[in-house]
Amino acid sequence: MEQDRAVEALAALAQDTRLNVFRMLIQAGPSGMTAGSIASTLSAQPSTMSHHLGLLERARLVRSHREGRTVIYVADYEGTRELLGFLTEDCCQGRPEICGVRISEPLSCSINGNCE
């Protein structure tokens, strides 16, 4: 990951609503949530939520797809993994494995929400 993309992702997360949305979508897993559900849960205006979701999507932290007339938002696990990898690649004198999780390994999530 290039530094400018990392800055964009960190900037997207540097706001309460967007951080809450991101964390909510991480917890929701691959089934994701609609913008309306997210807005309702966070007591936010739908138009404002669209703005926040757009910023998170441009930062590659969230993805969206259509199911009929509904747009579903899900966490972009690959984009998240790239950001975490960027942040920890120089950890502990070049030994990021000391940080615990092996961020370079791909994360796979099944349709039922189990992520490994």
N, C-alpha and C positions, 0 to 999 in steps of 0.2 A: 504494500500500500504506500502510495506517495503521501508526503507530509500534508500537502494541501487538501487531500481527501480526508485525512485524519482530522484536520482542523475543522473541515465542514461537518463531519460527523459529531465531533465533540461540541461544536457550536449548536448543532441541532439538539443535543441532549442538555445543553446548559440553560434550560428553561423548565420550570416546574411542570407545566401541563405536558410538554413533550416527553419529559423524563417519565412521568406517570403513564403516559400512553405506551411508551416503549416497554416499560416494565410489565404493564398489563398484557401486551401482546406476546412478550416472552413467556409469561405464565399461561397464556391461552394455548400456546403450542401451534401446530400446523392447521388446526381448525380455524384459527383467527377470530376476528370479530368485525361486525359492520361499524361504519363510522357513527351511525345512530346509537348503537349499543355503547360504544366507547364514550360518546358525548353524554349520554344519559348517566352512565356510571360515574363520570367525572363532573356531572352537573355543568357541562359546558355547552355553548351555543353550537349547533351543527355547522354553521358557516365558519366559525373559528376553528372547529375541529378539522375541517377540510384543509385549512391553511396549515395547521400543525402536522397533519398526516402527509401533506405534500412536501414539507420541509424534511421530514423523516425519510420519506421515499427518495427524495433527491440525494440524501446523505447515505443511501443504501443501507438503512437500518430497518426499513419496512418495505414490504412489497404488497401489491394489490392484484386481485383478479376478480373477474365477474363470474357470478353464478346466477344466470338469468338476468334479472334487472337489478340485482344486489351486488354491491362491491364489497368484497371481503378483504380485510387488511390482516397481514400476518407479519411476524418478525422476520427480517431477512437474516437468517442465521449465518450465512456465508459472509455477508457484509459485516456483521457483528464480530465474527471470528477474525476477519481481516483487521478490524480495528483493535481488537484485543491483542492480536499478534504483533501489530505495529507498536503498541504500548509496552509490550513485554519482550520484544526481540533482543534488546540489549540488557535485559535483566540479569543481575548477578554476574557481571563480567562475561556476558555472552553465553550464559548457561540458563536459558529460560525454563528448562525442565525443573529447576529448583522452585519455580513459582507454583508448581502443582499440576494444574491441568495442561495437557498437551494441546495447545491451541492450533497447531498446524494440522492436526488430524481432522478430516471432514466430519461434520455432524450430520447424522441422518435421523430424520423424524418420520415415523410411520403415520399413516392416516388417523390412527387412534390416539395420537398425541404423545406417544412414547418416543423420547429422543435419546440417542446414544452417541 
